[in-house]
Amino acid sequence: MRDSHSNSPEQASSAARKAYEEWHATLEVDSESDAPWHRLVKENLVAERDIAGKRILEIGCGRGGFAYWLATREGVPAALFAADFSESALRKAQAFAAEAGIRGISWLVQDIQSLEFPADSFDTVISCETIEHVPNPRRALRELSRVLRPGGRLFLTCPNYLNLLGLYRIYLRARGRRFTEEGQPINQFLMLPVVRYWVARAGLSVERTDGVIHPIPFPGRHDIELPFDRPRIVLKWFARHPLLIARKPIRKW
């Protein structure tokens, strides 16, 4: 199911770029990178030791908050690239980093569906809440797999609508009303089992699935969160913000 349609990939890309330039221009720098998915990825990156000495790509870096966090760890990356589709987002990110004296980040305009990096370029690739906002999520995942080195890992978060919020989206669609996440122009209808399958089809092996937040949508007000934060066993499949950690297999000649 999709809420956004375009006549061609080129038109979709052009329209999305314009919309995201305007969207990012209205927002402040997220310097704390304290969103639930950022906290979840931070916890796992530290636990799995996927920062120090690694060549890292954060794709969909937005206004740079998470890249600032990566650049200021005690065990710094060997190289850190922060990329986004939006030039206005990157201008804000660079200005904040310069003012804060944060160094060691290469800021790049990139399309997650067509990355301008050679194959096998990175030890760690991080993509937070991005693939749902592009016309072709499966193509994006293939690109993330391509630029990972054998043995490298992908840390991927995206919304999961295998829950009551997904039913709410279906209800809105049936009523002829448009669903949007904070005004973003493209909002793909993703479900965790399907995304896991796409990741595997992209050539990666899913090592771990985690997630946070189980909401109940309530019209006219903020979602009501159920009284548990971290999913366990069956519940993880219904988490609002899942995390997939996947490794690129080492080639056997």
N, C-alpha and C positions, 0 to 999 in steps of 0.2 A: 504494500500500500504506500502511495506517495501523496503528499499534500502539495507538491510543486512540480510543474511540468514546463518544458520548453520545446521549441520546434527543432532544435539541433543542439549538439554538444557545445558548439561555438557560441551560440546564443545564450545557452544556459550559463556558460563560464563568464561571458561578458556581463550578463545581468547579475549574477551572483557577486562578481567583483565590485560592481557599482554599489550594490546593496550593502555589502560588508564594509566598503570604504565609509559609507554614510553611517552605518551602525557603530563602528568603532570610534568614529569621530565624536560621538555623543557620550562616550564612556571614559571613566577615569582609569588610571593605571592600577591594576590589581596587585599592588606591591607585596601583600601578605600571602598571596596564592593560598588562601585558606578555605577554598571550596571543598566539599566533602570528597570529591574525586582527587583533588590535589593532595589532601591529607592521606588518602589511601595509597596513592602512588609513592609519596614520600616514604611512608612506612615500609613499603615493600622494596623500594630502591635501596634504602639503607640496610634492611635485613638481608637482601640478596647481594650486596656489595657491587652494585652495578653503576657506580659513579666514579670512584677514584681511579685515575689512570685510563679511563675509557674514552673512546671517541663517541660522542653523544649527539644525536639529533632530536630536538624537540620540534615537531611539526604541528602547526596550529598554535603557535606560542602566544597569539593575541598581543596584548600590550606588555607582555614580558615578565609577569610576576614569577612564574615558575622557573624561568631561565635564570632570574636573579638568585633564586634559592639554590639552584644547581651550581652557579658560579661561585657562591660564597661558602660552600662546604669546606670542612677541614681537609678532606681528601678530594682535591679538585679533579675535574675531568682532564684528560690529556688534550682534548679539543671539544669545544661546545658550540654547536650550530643551533640557532633559534630561528625558525622560519615560519612565515605566515603568508596567506593570500593577500592580506590587506597592507598597503603601504602606509596608510594613516595609523594603523596599529603599531607598525614597526617604528615609525617616527616617534610616537609617544614612548615606546620601549627604549629606544636609543637615547632619547633626551633624559629620561629618568635615570638610566644606567650611568650616563655621563655626570649628571648632577650628584648621584650617590657614590661616584668613584668606583663603580663596578666594572671590572675589566674581564677580558678573556671570553667574550661572547661574540660570535660572528652572526650578524643579523642579515637575513636573506629573504627576499620575496620568492616564494615557491608555491606551486600548486601541488597539493598532496596527490592528485591524480596523475601527475606527470613531473616527477622530481628530476632536477637537473644534476644529479649526483651519479657517479659510476656505480655499478653493482658492487656489493660487498664493501661498502664505505664505512659502516658504523658498527661499533660493538653493542650499542644500546640505542633503541629508537623509542621515543615517548610520544604518544598521541592521546591527548585528553579532550574528550567531548568535541570531536572534529568530524569524524566520518559521517555522522548523521546530517551534517550541514553541507554536503557536496552532492552533485548530481549522481555520481557513480561510486558508492562506498566500496564495492568489490574491486574496482580498479585501483582505488586508493590503497586497499590492503595488499594488493599485488605489488604496488610500488614500495610499500614499507618493507615487505619481504625481500624485494630485490636489493634494496640498499643495505640490508643487514648483512654482516659478515657471517659465514658459517660458525655456529656456536653462539652468535649474538642473540640478544633477546629484545622482544617487543613488549612494551607496557602500554596497553590500550584500554581506554575507558570510553564508554558511550552510553546513552540512555537505553534502558530496557523497558519495553512496553508490554512485557508478559506479566501484567499486574492490573490493578484497578485503573491506573492512569491510562493504560492502553484501551481499556473498555470505554473510558471517558473520551478518548480521541475518536473511537468508532462512533460513539454517541454524537459527538460534534459533527462528524462527517455526515451522518445520517440526517442531521438537522440542517445541513448545508452551511455550517459554520466552520471557519478556518482555525486550526490549531497552530499556535506559534510558541516558541521558547524565547521569551524576552525580546520579541520582535525580530528574530532571525528569519531570513527569507526562505531558507530551505530547512525542513524538519522531517527527515526520513523516519519512517515507522520501523524501528529495529527491535528485534527480540533476541535475547541472549543465545538461545540454542542456534539460531540462524547465523549470528555473528561468529560463534565458535566454528560452525561449519565453514563459513567463508574464510576464516583464518587458516583452517586446516587446508582448504583448497588452494590457498595462496602459498602453500609449501612450508608452513610452520607447525610446530608441535606444541599444543597448549599444555603447559605444565601446571598452571594453577588458575583457579577462578575464585574471585572474592567479590565483595560488593558492600555498599552501604545504602541506607535509607529505604524504608518501606512506606510510601505515602498513600493516603486516601484523599483523592481529589474532592474538593468541596467548592461548588460554584459560588463565585462572588467573594471568596476569601482565600487565604493561603492554604496549601495542602495540610492535612492533619497527618503527622508522622506516627506510625505505630511505635509502641514503647520498647523497641529493641533496635540497636544500631547496626550490629554486624550479623549477617545471615549465616546460618549453619546448615549444612547438608542440603535438604530440599529447599529451604527458604532462599538460598543464594540465587536460585533461578528466577526469583521474583523481585530481586533487589532493584531499586530505581537506578542506581549507578554501579554497574558491575565493572570489575577490573579483570582483564585477561592478561596473563603473562605467558608468552609463547616464545619458543626457541627455534632458530633456524638450524636444521640438522647439519652436522659436519659431513661433507661429501666423502663417500667411500669409493675409492678408485679401484 
